[in-house]
Amino acid sequence: MERPIAGPQSLLRALNGRAILEALGRRGPLTRAELMSETGLSRTAVTQVLRMLEGHGAVAPAGVDRDTRGPAAGRVALHPRLGFAAAVHVDHHAAHVALVDPTGTVRAEQHGAFPPRADRAEHIASLVDACRGAVSGPLLVAVVAVPGIVTADGGIRDDQGPDGGAFRTALAARLGCPVRVENDVNLAALAELTAGVGADLSSFALLLLDGGLGAGIVIDGVLHRGFSGVAGEVMYLPQTPLPIGAPVLGDTVVGDLALTHGRDVEAPLGDHLEAAAAGDAAALAMAAEIGRRLTVVAGTVALVLDPEAFVLSGTAAHPVLVDAVERVAEEFAAQLPMRFLVSSFGPEAPLIGAIGEAASALRVRLFNDILPATDRRRR
């Protein structure tokens, strides 16, 4: 990393302070020598900035490094009581909440199904409250992964229709902090982009099969949300012989396929796939059809975007479906070669993405709060 250029002292303090805070937020506890290596700052600059940050209560001692040769060196870390962020994954049945610190480490978790006719915001807030009982520090920001189309202003368009941002507003009021709402499949794609199988890809499309089918699209290393948040809504792509507007995959489709093949129409897809893995002929026929539909969706996307690979996530990452997709893709290979990869995180991908984005948002909030305050104290 290049050393910051010379300039006004207040600007230098801000640049140096941000560099150290980012290193501590990204890596966790570090020694002064490690901070010098991470930031490119001199020992004097690191010492001066740490003294400033300690005076503001932004950093605190975090033990000593006994792993390296030579005298033991003290480590410093962001103060544990600076604050936390909430990462939330909401599906049609339940909510999973994780409280994270600035490094992205999960400090508390709660999971709970939505009670009948429950208010979603209140239920999520109650899970956050339970998590906060296990940690000490303020809640500063929340990132929520939800199914459905999410508009630029945080509004949700799902099975209940557009909410105009009502959910985000209600949850922010209940939690007492800013709330960012994001599509769950987009967050799953971000998880793969930052720490999963998509990290080494310039472009990919993540296909997540859960209650429905959605795609998260990454182009040149950037998530593509579309003008109104509709990018990736592939569940209704036209597919012969289905009528226009019919869902390609989803819970209703699984029930219809189960009825066609003489299996339990109430059973979840996972049960059918486990039966297929055990050799059940009817379940294998269901899996083959689902694999065909997934592959046709991928082919349609490939003809428009030509991504480097497709990442199968959620239930689509089940080995039975992966095999079914690869068999159909092999039939298309001469006309349209496609590469398929399996998600690094499976069903947890949306929550992993929410955790990463929540930690990032928390670091930005802390930096913006800490640096102006430290600069005011030095004037």
C-alpha positions as CSV (number, residue, x, y, z in Angstrom):
1,M,0.0,0.0,0.0
2,E,1.4,3.5,-0.9
3,R,2.0,5.9,1.9
4,P,-0.4,8.8,2.1
5,I,1.0,12.0,0.5
6,A,1.8,15.0,2.6
7,G,-0.9,17.6,3.1
8,P,-2.9,19.4,5.7
9,Q,-2.5,17.8,9.1
10,S,-6.3,17.2,9.6
11,L,-6.5,15.5,6.2
12,L,-3.4,13.3,7.1
13,R,-4.9,12.4,10.4
14,A,-8.1,11.4,8.7
15,L,-6.3,9.3,6.0
16,N,-4.0,7.6,8.5
17,G,-6.8,7.0,11.0
18,R,-9.1,5.5,8.3
19,A,-6.3,3.2,7.1
20,I,-5.7,1.9,10.6
21,L,-9.4,1.5,11.4
22,E,-10.0,-0.3,8.1
23,A,-7.1,-2.7,8.8
24,L,-8.4,-3.5,12.3
25,G,-11.9,-3.8,11.0
26,R,-10.8,-6.1,8.2
27,R,-8.2,-8.2,10.0
28,G,-9.1,-8.0,13.7
29,P,-6.4,-7.5,16.4
30,L,-3.0,-6.5,15.1
31,T,0.4,-5.4,16.5
32,R,2.0,-2.1,15.6
33,A,4.4,-3.9,13.2
34,E,1.4,-5.6,11.5
35,L,-0.4,-2.3,11.2
36,M,2.7,-0.8,9.6
37,S,2.8,-3.6,7.1
38,E,-1.0,-3.4,6.4
39,T,-1.1,0.4,6.0
40,G,2.4,1.4,4.8
41,L,2.6,4.0,7.6
42,S,5.7,4.6,9.6
43,R,6.0,3.4,13.2
44,T,5.7,7.0,14.4
45,A,2.6,7.6,12.4
46,V,1.0,4.3,13.7
47,T,1.9,5.2,17.3
48,Q,0.4,8.7,17.0
49,V,-2.8,7.6,15.4
50,L,-3.3,4.8,17.9
51,R,-2.8,7.2,20.8
52,M,-5.4,9.4,19.2
53,L,-7.9,6.6,18.7
54,E,-7.3,5.2,22.2
55,G,-8.1,8.6,23.7
56,H,-11.4,8.5,21.8
57,G,-12.2,5.0,23.0
58,A,-12.1,3.6,19.5
59,V,-9.4,1.0,20.0
60,A,-8.3,-1.1,23.0
61,P,-5.5,-3.5,24.0
62,A,-6.2,-7.0,22.8
63,G,-3.5,-9.2,24.3
64,V,0.0,-10.0,23.0
65,D,1.5,-11.8,20.1
66,R,3.5,-14.7,21.3
67,D,3.6,-16.5,18.0
68,T,6.5,-14.5,16.4
69,R,10.1,-14.5,17.4
70,G,11.5,-11.8,19.6
71,P,9.9,-9.9,22.5
72,A,6.1,-10.3,22.8
73,A,4.3,-7.4,21.0
74,G,1.0,-6.0,22.2
75,R,-2.0,-6.2,19.9
76,V,-4.7,-3.6,19.5
77,A,-8.3,-4.0,18.2
78,L,-11.4,-2.0,17.6
79,H,-13.0,-1.4,21.0
80,P,-15.5,-4.3,21.5
81,R,-18.2,-1.9,22.7
82,L,-18.1,0.4,19.7
83,G,-21.2,-1.3,18.3
84,F,-22.7,-4.1,16.2
85,A,-24.6,-4.7,13.0
86,A,-27.6,-7.0,12.5
87,A,-27.5,-9.3,9.5
88,V,-31.0,-10.8,8.8
89,H,-32.1,-13.5,6.3
90,V,-35.9,-13.6,5.8
91,D,-37.6,-16.3,3.9
92,H,-41.3,-17.1,3.6
93,H,-41.3,-19.1,6.8
94,A,-38.7,-17.8,9.2
95,A,-36.1,-15.2,10.0
96,H,-32.4,-15.8,10.9
97,V,-30.6,-13.0,12.8
98,A,-26.9,-12.6,13.4
99,L,-25.2,-9.8,15.3
100,V,-21.7,-9.1,13.9
101,D,-18.8,-7.0,14.9
102,P,-16.8,-4.8,12.5
103,T,-14.6,-7.8,11.5
104,G,-17.7,-9.7,10.4
105,T,-17.4,-12.1,13.3
106,V,-20.8,-13.4,14.5
107,R,-21.3,-12.6,18.2
108,A,-24.9,-13.8,18.6
109,E,-27.5,-15.7,16.6
110,Q,-31.2,-16.3,16.7
111,H,-33.6,-18.2,14.4
112,G,-37.3,-18.4,14.6
113,A,-40.3,-19.3,12.4
114,F,-42.9,-16.6,11.8
115,P,-46.0,-17.1,14.0
116,P,-49.3,-17.2,12.2
117,R,-50.4,-13.7,11.1
118,A,-47.3,-12.3,12.8
119,D,-45.9,-8.8,11.9
120,R,-42.6,-9.5,10.2
121,A,-40.8,-6.4,11.4
122,E,-41.8,-7.1,15.0
123,H,-40.8,-10.7,14.9
124,I,-37.4,-9.9,13.4
125,A,-36.9,-7.1,16.0
126,S,-37.7,-9.6,18.8
127,L,-35.0,-11.9,17.5
128,V,-32.6,-9.0,17.4
129,D,-33.5,-8.1,21.0
130,A,-32.7,-11.7,22.1
131,C,-29.3,-11.4,20.4
132,R,-28.5,-8.1,22.0
133,G,-28.9,-9.7,25.4
134,A,-25.7,-11.6,24.7
135,V,-23.5,-8.7,23.7
136,S,-22.7,-5.2,25.0
137,G,-22.8,-2.3,22.7
138,P,-25.2,-0.3,20.5
139,L,-26.8,-1.6,17.4
140,L,-25.8,0.8,14.6
141,V,-27.1,-0.7,11.3
142,A,-29.0,-3.6,9.9
143,V,-28.9,-5.4,6.5
144,V,-31.9,-7.6,5.7
145,A,-32.1,-10.2,2.9
146,V,-35.6,-10.8,1.7
147,P,-37.2,-12.7,-1.2
148,G,-38.9,-10.5,-3.8
149,I,-38.0,-7.5,-5.9
150,V,-36.3,-4.7,-3.9
151,T,-36.4,-1.2,-5.3
152,A,-33.7,1.4,-4.9
153,D,-35.5,3.1,-2.0
154,G,-35.8,-0.2,0.0
155,G,-39.3,-1.0,-1.0
156,I,-40.3,-4.7,-1.4
157,R,-42.5,-6.2,-4.1
158,D,-43.4,-9.8,-3.1
159,D,-46.5,-12.0,-3.0
160,Q,-48.3,-9.4,-1.0
161,G,-47.6,-6.7,-3.5
162,P,-45.4,-3.6,-3.3
163,D,-45.0,-2.2,0.2
164,G,-43.5,1.2,-0.7
165,G,-40.8,0.9,1.9
166,A,-43.2,0.2,4.8
167,F,-41.3,-2.8,6.0
168,R,-37.9,-1.1,6.1
169,T,-39.4,2.0,7.8
170,A,-41.2,-0.1,10.5
171,L,-38.1,-2.2,11.2
172,A,-35.8,0.9,11.4
173,A,-38.2,2.5,13.8
174,R,-38.4,-0.7,16.0
175,L,-34.6,-1.2,16.0
176,G,-33.6,2.4,16.3
177,C,-31.0,2.2,13.5
178,P,-30.8,2.5,9.7
179,V,-32.0,-0.5,7.8
180,R,-30.9,-1.6,4.4
181,V,-33.1,-4.1,2.6
182,E,-31.6,-6.2,-0.2
183,N,-32.8,-9.1,-2.4
184,D,-31.7,-12.4,-0.9
185,V,-30.4,-13.8,-4.1
186,N,-28.3,-10.7,-4.7
187,L,-26.8,-11.1,-1.3
188,A,-26.1,-14.8,-2.0
189,A,-24.2,-13.7,-5.2
190,L,-22.2,-11.1,-3.2
191,A,-21.2,-13.9,-0.7
192,E,-19.9,-16.0,-3.6
193,L,-18.2,-12.9,-5.2
194,T,-16.3,-12.0,-2.0
195,A,-15.5,-15.3,-0.4
196,G,-16.9,-18.2,-2.5
197,V,-16.5,-19.8,-5.8
198,G,-17.2,-16.5,-7.7
199,A,-14.1,-14.8,-6.2
200,D,-12.0,-15.7,-9.2
201,L,-14.6,-15.1,-11.8
202,S,-15.1,-11.8,-13.7
203,S,-18.8,-12.6,-14.3
204,F,-21.3,-15.2,-13.2
205,A,-24.9,-15.9,-12.6
206,L,-26.0,-17.5,-9.4
207,L,-29.2,-19.6,-9.6
208,L,-30.8,-20.0,-6.2
209,L,-33.7,-22.5,-5.8
210,D,-35.7,-22.2,-2.6
211,G,-39.4,-21.4,-2.4
212,G,-38.9,-20.0,-5.9
213,L,-36.1,-19.5,-8.4
214,G,-34.0,-16.4,-8.6
215,A,-30.7,-15.3,-10.2
216,G,-28.0,-13.0,-8.8
217,I,-26.0,-11.5,-11.7
218,V,-22.4,-10.3,-11.5
219,I,-20.9,-8.5,-14.5
220,D,-17.2,-7.5,-14.4
221,G,-17.0,-8.0,-10.7
222,V,-20.1,-5.9,-9.9
223,L,-23.5,-7.0,-8.8
224,H,-26.1,-6.0,-11.4
225,R,-29.5,-5.1,-9.8
226,G,-31.1,-3.5,-12.8
227,F,-32.9,-0.2,-13.1
228,S,-35.8,-1.1,-10.9
229,G,-34.5,-4.1,-9.0
230,V,-36.0,-6.7,-11.4
231,A,-32.7,-8.1,-12.7
232,G,-32.5,-11.8,-11.9
233,E,-36.2,-12.5,-11.7
234,V,-35.8,-15.6,-13.9
235,M,-38.6,-17.7,-12.4
236,Y,-41.1,-16.5,-15.1
237,L,-38.8,-16.8,-18.2
238,P,-40.8,-18.3,-21.0
239,Q,-40.1,-22.0,-21.4
240,T,-41.9,-24.5,-23.7
241,P,-44.4,-26.0,-23.2
242,L,-45.3,-23.8,-20.2
243,P,-47.8,-21.0,-20.8
244,I,-46.5,-17.4,-20.7
245,G,-46.4,-16.2,-17.2
246,A,-46.3,-19.6,-15.6
247,P,-43.5,-20.2,-13.0
248,V,-40.7,-22.4,-14.2
249,L,-39.8,-23.7,-10.7
250,G,-41.0,-23.2,-7.2
251,D,-43.1,-24.8,-4.5
252,T,-46.2,-24.9,-6.6
253,V,-44.3,-26.5,-9.5
254,V,-42.8,-29.1,-7.2
255,G,-46.3,-30.0,-6.0
256,D,-47.5,-30.3,-9.6
257,L,-44.6,-32.5,-10.6
258,A,-45.1,-34.7,-7.5
259,L,-48.7,-35.2,-8.5
260,T,-47.7,-36.1,-12.0
261,H,-45.2,-38.7,-10.8
262,G,-47.3,-40.2,-8.1
263,R,-45.5,-38.7,-5.1
264,D,-46.6,-36.8,-2.0
265,V,-47.7,-33.3,-3.2
266,E,-47.1,-31.8,0.3
267,A,-43.5,-33.0,0.6
268,P,-40.8,-30.4,0.2
269,L,-38.4,-30.6,-2.7
270,G,-35.6,-31.8,-0.4
271,D,-37.6,-34.9,0.5
272,H,-38.0,-35.8,-3.2
273,L,-34.3,-35.2,-3.9
274,E,-33.3,-37.5,-1.0
275,A,-35.7,-40.2,-2.4
276,A,-34.0,-39.7,-5.8
277,A,-30.6,-40.1,-4.2
278,A,-31.9,-43.4,-2.8
279,G,-32.9,-44.6,-6.2
280,D,-36.7,-43.9,-6.3
281,A,-37.7,-43.9,-10.0
282,A,-40.5,-41.4,-9.6
283,A,-38.3,-39.0,-7.6
284,L,-35.5,-39.4,-10.2
285,A,-38.0,-38.4,-13.0
286,M,-38.9,-35.3,-11.0
287,A,-35.3,-34.4,-10.5
288,A,-34.6,-34.9,-14.2
289,E,-37.4,-32.4,-15.1
290,I,-36.3,-29.9,-12.6
291,G,-32.7,-30.2,-13.9
292,R,-33.9,-29.6,-17.4
293,R,-35.8,-26.5,-16.4
294,L,-32.8,-25.1,-14.5
295,T,-30.6,-25.7,-17.5
296,V,-32.9,-24.0,-20.0
297,V,-33.1,-21.0,-17.7
298,A,-29.3,-20.9,-17.6
299,G,-29.2,-21.2,-21.4
300,T,-31.5,-18.3,-21.8
301,V,-29.4,-16.2,-19.5
302,A,-26.2,-17.3,-21.3
303,L,-27.5,-16.2,-24.7
304,V,-28.1,-12.7,-23.3
305,L,-25.2,-12.2,-20.8
306,D,-22.7,-14.9,-21.6
307,P,-21.4,-15.3,-18.0
308,E,-18.2,-17.1,-17.3
309,A,-20.1,-19.6,-15.1
310,F,-23.3,-20.4,-13.3
311,V,-23.3,-21.0,-9.6
312,L,-26.0,-23.4,-8.3
313,S,-27.2,-22.4,-4.9
314,G,-29.9,-23.3,-2.3
315,T,-31.6,-26.5,-3.2
316,A,-30.2,-26.3,-6.7
317,A,-26.8,-27.3,-5.1
318,H,-28.2,-30.7,-4.1
319,P,-26.0,-33.4,-5.7
320,V,-29.0,-35.0,-7.4
321,L,-29.9,-31.7,-9.1
322,V,-26.3,-30.9,-9.9
323,D,-26.0,-34.2,-11.7
324,A,-29.3,-33.6,-13.6
325,V,-28.2,-30.1,-14.7
326,E,-24.9,-31.4,-15.9
327,R,-26.5,-34.2,-17.9
328,V,-28.8,-31.8,-19.7
329,A,-26.0,-29.2,-20.2
330,E,-23.9,-31.9,-21.9
331,E,-26.6,-32.3,-24.5
332,F,-26.5,-28.6,-25.2
333,A,-22.7,-28.3,-25.1
334,A,-22.1,-28.4,-28.9
335,Q,-24.5,-25.4,-29.4
336,L,-24.1,-23.6,-26.1
337,P,-21.3,-24.5,-23.8
338,M,-22.0,-23.7,-20.1
339,R,-20.0,-24.1,-17.0
340,F,-21.7,-24.9,-13.7
341,L,-20.2,-24.6,-10.2
342,V,-21.7,-25.5,-6.8
343,S,-22.1,-22.7,-4.2
344,S,-19.6,-22.5,-1.4
345,F,-22.3,-21.7,1.1
346,G,-25.4,-23.7,0.1
347,P,-28.6,-22.5,1.8
348,E,-26.6,-20.2,4.0
349,A,-25.5,-18.0,1.1
350,P,-28.0,-15.2,1.6
351,L,-27.2,-14.9,5.3
352,I,-23.4,-15.0,4.6
353,G,-23.9,-12.2,2.1
354,A,-26.0,-10.2,4.6
355,I,-23.2,-10.7,7.2
356,G,-20.5,-9.4,4.9
357,E,-22.6,-6.4,3.8
358,A,-23.6,-5.6,7.5
359,A,-20.0,-5.7,8.6
360,S,-19.0,-3.4,5.8
361,A,-21.8,-1.0,6.5
362,L,-20.8,-1.0,10.2
363,R,-17.2,-0.2,9.5
364,V,-18.3,2.8,7.3
365,R,-20.5,4.0,10.1
366,L,-17.8,3.7,12.7
367,F,-15.2,5.4,10.6
368,N,-17.5,8.3,9.9
369,D,-18.4,8.6,13.6
370,I,-14.9,8.2,15.0
371,L,-12.7,10.2,12.6
372,P,-14.6,13.6,12.8
373,A,-14.7,13.2,16.6
374,T,-11.0,12.6,16.9
375,D,-10.3,15.5,14.7
376,R,-12.5,17.8,16.8
377,R,-10.7,16.8,20.0
378,R,-7.3,17.7,18.5
379,R,-8.4,21.2,17.5
